[in-house]
Amino acid sequence: MTYHSPSFKQRRSPIEELNSPLPIGRTVFTYAMNFVAFAFTGLALLPLVAILFSILQQGLPQLKLETLTSLPAPVGVEGPNGFGNAILGTLIMIGIASGISIPFGMMTGIYLSEFGKDSKTASAIRFITTVLTGIPSVIIGVFAYAVVVVTKGGFSALAGGFALSILMLPVVALTAEEALKLVPTPQRLASAALGANRFQTTFKIAVSAALPGVTTGILLAVARAAGETAPLVFTALFSDNWPDGLLNPTSSLSVLIYNYANSPFPEQNALAWTASVVLVSLILALSVLSRMVTRRR
């Protein structure tokens, strides 16, 4: 006769343990925590949704092709009214900023990751770059005003691009460094084993493998620069005409929104809302593009 203890009869296999329902206390706790998580997520998204809804509601009705291709019309004058000059000026200054910040940022990131690493010089550069990311944009605008506007004797697209490049530089540099750090060391060793020198390994292997991450950082830096207003108020100022060279005042979407939102004329207020739709769409497109580059990699 075989005797089975009560504990033996109650013992269940691992599969039965996995398939058995949770105790009522743990089930209630799980549902409660899920509710709290979704509730706080909704609260965090509520301001963003409210802002987007207001911009689209008030800006979409005036969004037409002539709005994107025309100059701002004087108040009270009938005719095409738009901000094509601001769109073109924004693209010009972002192009200048990218031409300055991307090469210098890439070289800084490569030095910090591949050549300097834990040296004192690299630590100092990394510290300065990190501090630079937290400097208010208005301070950068004042600095660019003193360096470029006062020196050249006037507001210009070149000064605006210089100010935006200072904002973009630390983002590009730090992103490039982190992207290069993610490249596996065996890839570098394999390149060296095949006879490649340090420069060939860095630029043909490490940089090539880190390019999607670097591209994401560049796109995010461009998105940040496109929405800045304070640096351009001090450097590029504004103009109601099409951009006329790099050494003259140039309009931009952010400054146009700032000026027209404070205007007492309803038609300029409406144009500010439409410009907000265009600017938000531009920044959203750059952000989505950066996510697509990372996901594809």
N, C-alpha and C positions, 0 to 999 in steps of 0.2 A: 504494500500500500504506500503510495507516494503522497507526501504531505506538501502542500503549497501554502506558503505564508500569504497573508493578506496583501503585503507590500508587493509580492511577486505578481499577484493577480491584477493589481492596479498599474503595473509598469506597462508603458506603451512604446512601440517602436518609434524610431526617429521620423518615419514617414507619417505616422499617425499624429505625432507631435506637430509636424508642419501643417497638416491638413485640418487640425482641430481649430475651432474658433478661439479668438482671444477672449480673455476674461472681460466681463462687462466694464470693469473699471478702466482697463487699458483701452478698450474700444471707445469709450466716452472721452477719454483724454486725447486720443488720436484725432477724433472729430473736432474736439474743442481747439486743439492746436492748429489744425488745418483751417478752421474758421478764422482764428486770430491772424494767421499768416496771410490769408487772402484778403482779410479786412484791411490790414496795414498796407498791403500791396496796392489795394484800391485807393487808399488815402494818399499814398505816395504818387500815384498816377493822376489823381484828381486835378491838381494844379496844371499839369502838362496838358491834359485833355481840355480843361477850361480855356487855357491860353490858345491852343490850336483851334478850338471851336470859335472863339471870338475873332481870331485872325481870318479864318476861312469865311465866317459869316459876313464880315464887313469888308473883306478884301477881294473876294472872288467876283462879286457883281461888276467891278470896274476892270477886271482882268481881260484885256483884249490885245490883239496883235499890235495895234497902233500905240497902246500903252507901253509896250516893250521896245518900240522902235522910234518913238517920238521924243522931242525935247519938252521940258516943263513949260507950259503956256503961262503967260502972265495972268494974274488974277483978273477976271472979268472979260478976258479976250476969248472969243469963240475960236475953236480949232482943235487940232490934235493936242492932247495933253498926256505926257508920259514921262518916263525916266530911262530912256535908252542910254543916255549919256552916263547915268549912274551905274548901270549894269556894265558898260564898257570900262568905265573908270575903275570899278571894283576888280574886274578881270585883269586890267593892266597892273594895278598895284599888287594884287596877289601874285601875278607873274614875276614882278620885280622881287617881291619878298621870297618867293620860292627859289628864284635864281641865286639869291644870296644865302638863304638859310639851309637849303638842301645840301649843297656841296660842303659847306662848313660843318653842318650838323653830322653829315655822314662821316667826314674825316675825324671829327671829335669822337663819335661813337666807335669807330674802328680803332682809334688810338686807345681809348679807355678799355676796350674789350680784348684787343689783340696784342698791342705793343706796350702800353703803359701798365695795364692791369693793376697790381697792388702797389705801384710806386707812389711816392709822396706827391709827385707832380700830378699823376692821375687822380689821386684822392682830392687834391685841391681843385682841379678842374671839375670833378664830379660834384663837389660841394658847391662851387660857384654856379654850376648849371642847375642844380637842384634849387638853390636860392632864387635863381632867375625865374623859375617857373611860378614862384609865389609873389613876384613883384607886381603891384597893381598896374594895369595898362595905362592909366593916366600918367603915372610916373615915367613910363617908357615914352609916352607922347611928349612930355616935357623935355626929356633927355634928347629925343630926336629933334625937337624944335631947336634946342641949343646947339646941337652938333651940325644939323643940315640946314634948317630954315634960316637961322641967323647967319650962318656962313655963306650960304648961297644968296641971301637977301630976298627970299620970298618963299611962299608956300608952293609945293609942287608934288606931283605924283611920285617923284623919286624919293622925297622925304617921307611920304606915306608908306611906300614900299619898304624903306629902311626901317621904319618903326614897326611894321608888321613882321619883318624878318627877325627882329629881336624877340618878338613873341613866339615865333615858330621855332627858332633855333634850339632852345632847350628841349622841346618836345621831340624834335627830330633826333637830336643827339642821344637822349636817354632811351628812346625807343630803339634806335639802331644798336646801342650797346646791349640792351636786354635781348634783342633778336639774335645778335651774334653769340651771346652766351648760351643760347638754346641749341646752337649747332653742336652735334656730338663731337667730342674730342677724337674718336677713332677716324672720323673723316679727315681731320687735319693730319693725323699720323699716317693714314694711307696715302695722302698726297705727298707728304715728305718722303715716304718709303719709295715712291715712284720717281723721286729726284726733283720734285718741285721745291723752289726756295720759299722763304717765308712770305715774300710779297705775292708770289703766285698762289700759294696756299690761301692767303687771306682774301685776295680779290677774286680768284676764280672758283674757290671752293666755299669758304665761309660766307662771303658776301652774297654769292649766288644762292646758297641755301637759305640765308636769312632775308632774302629780298621780299617775300610776301609780308613778313612782319614789319620790315622797314617801310614798305609801301603803305601799310595801315597807319603807321605813325605819321607819315607825311600827309596822308589824306585827313587825318584828325587835326593835324596842325593847320592845314589849309582851312578846314571848317571853322576852327577857332578864330583864325585871322579874319575870315570873311565877315564875321559878326561883330568885330570890334569897332567902336565909335570914337572913344576918347583919343587914341593916338592919331586918328585922321583929322580930328578937329584941330589939333595943334600943328599938323604937318601939311596935309593936302587941302584943308579947308573945304571949299565947295565952289561949284560953278554951274550955271544954268546952260552952258554951251557944251558942245562935244569936246572931248579931250584934245588939247592943242599942244602936243609935245610933253616931255617928261619934266620940264622945268616950270610948268605953269600950274595954277590951282586946278584940281581935278575933283569931280563929284564922285560920290560912292553911295551905295544903297543905305548903309548904316547911318551916314550923316544926313542923307535925304530924309530918312525916317525920323531922325531926331529933330530936324528943322521943321518938317511939315506937321509932325504930331503936335508941336507947340504953336502952330499957326492959328490965327483967329478965323481963317477962311475954311469953310466946310469942304471945298473941292480939294484943297491941299491936305486936309485931314484924311479924306477918302483915298488920295494918292499914297499917303503914308501907309495905310492899311494894305493896299495892293502891293506896295514895295515890300512890306513885311511878308506877304505870302511868297513872293519871289525869293526873298532872302532865306526864309525858312525852308523852302523847297530845295534851294541850292545846298544848304547845310545838311539837310536830310539825305539828299542824293549822295553827297560825299561820305556821310556816315554809313549808309547802306553799301556803297561801293567798297569801303574798307572792310566791312563784315564779309562781303562776298569774296574778297581777295583772301582773307584769312580762312574762310570755310573751304574754298577751293584747294588751298594748300593742305 
